Structure formats: structure tokens, C-alpha cells
Amino acid sequence: MITKFGSLFAGHVDLDDEGLDGTPANDRWLSDERLAEVFPKSEAIAKLMDRTGYDTFWLAEHHFQREGYEWKWSTSASRSARPKR
């Protein structure tokens, strides 16, 4: 029986121009301010998961990627929601 639940969040920024007709990933260069938009989103996800009984919230870590698909989490992990359990 499954007794533990978790989820992975890659830390991607919400993009308006993705897909076949969008800006190619290698041509994207998002500002620090745009990349930082992911912090409140990830904190909200972590808090919701904590309230609803999830056991694990995995965050991906990717270095030197400025196209917005993933954020480097090692510098921001301390901002994550503190579990209540």
C-alpha cells in the first residue's frame, strides 16, 4: 500500500511564448527579476503540499540556465516553506 506522497517542481518560470512558434530556448535570456518570479510560486506549492499531507517536495537544481525552464535552487532553498509536521 502506498503511504507516502511527493512531487517534483522543476522551478520553471511561466512562459508566454513557448512551443513550436515560441522563442527557441537557446535564444532566451531572462532577467534576474523575471527568474525570481518563481520564488512565490514555489513557496505557495510547498505550503499547499504541506497542508494537504504530502511527504516530500523535490526541487530541481540546474546551473547556468537563463532561459527560464529551471532556476538554481541551492541559493533559494532557505526561502522554502517550513513543514508543519
N, C-alpha and C positions, 0 to 999 in steps of 0.2 A: 504494500500500500504506500502511496506517495504521501509523505508527511511534511516535506519542506518545499517551499516555492521561492523562486528567484527570478530576476530579469536582468538583461543587459541593456545598457544605454550607451551608444557609441559617442554621444556628445555632439551630434551634428547640429549645425545652425539651420534654421528653417530657410530654405532657398526658394526664391520665386521663379528662377529661370533654369530649372534642372530638366533633364530629359533630352531627347534627341535634338530638339531645336534650341536647347539652352546653351549657356556659355560652357565650353569644354572645361573640365576640371583643371587642367594644366594652365588655363588662361585666367583662372580666378585668383584674386588676391584680396582677401577681406581684411578690413582694418581691425585693430585690437578691440575697438568699441563694438563692432559687429560680431566678432567672435565671442565677446564677453556676454552677449545676449543669452548664451546657453546656460549661464550660471543659475538664474532664477528658475528656468525651465527644469534643470536637473534637480534643484532643491525641491521644487514642487512635486516632481515624480517620486523622489526619495521619501518625502513626508507622507504622500498618499500611500506608498507601498508599506511604510511603517504602520500607518493607521489601519490598513486592511490586512495585516498579518503576514506579509512577505518576510522571508528569512534573509534573503541576500539581494543586494543591489550592486551589480558589477558595472564598472566604468572602464571603457577602453582608453588606452593611452597611445597616442600617435605623435611622433615628433616631427617638427618642421613641416607641418601641413597647413597651409594658409588658405586652402580653397574652401574650407568650411564644412567638410564632411565630418571631421572629428577634431576635438580640442585636446590639448595636452593636459590631462587631469592631474598629474603629480603635483602641479603647482596650485591646484584649486581644491584638492580633496578635503582640506580643512574646512571649506565652506559647506560641505555636505551636511544634510540634516543629521542630528544626533539621534540614534534609535532610542525609543522609549522603553524597549524591552531589555 
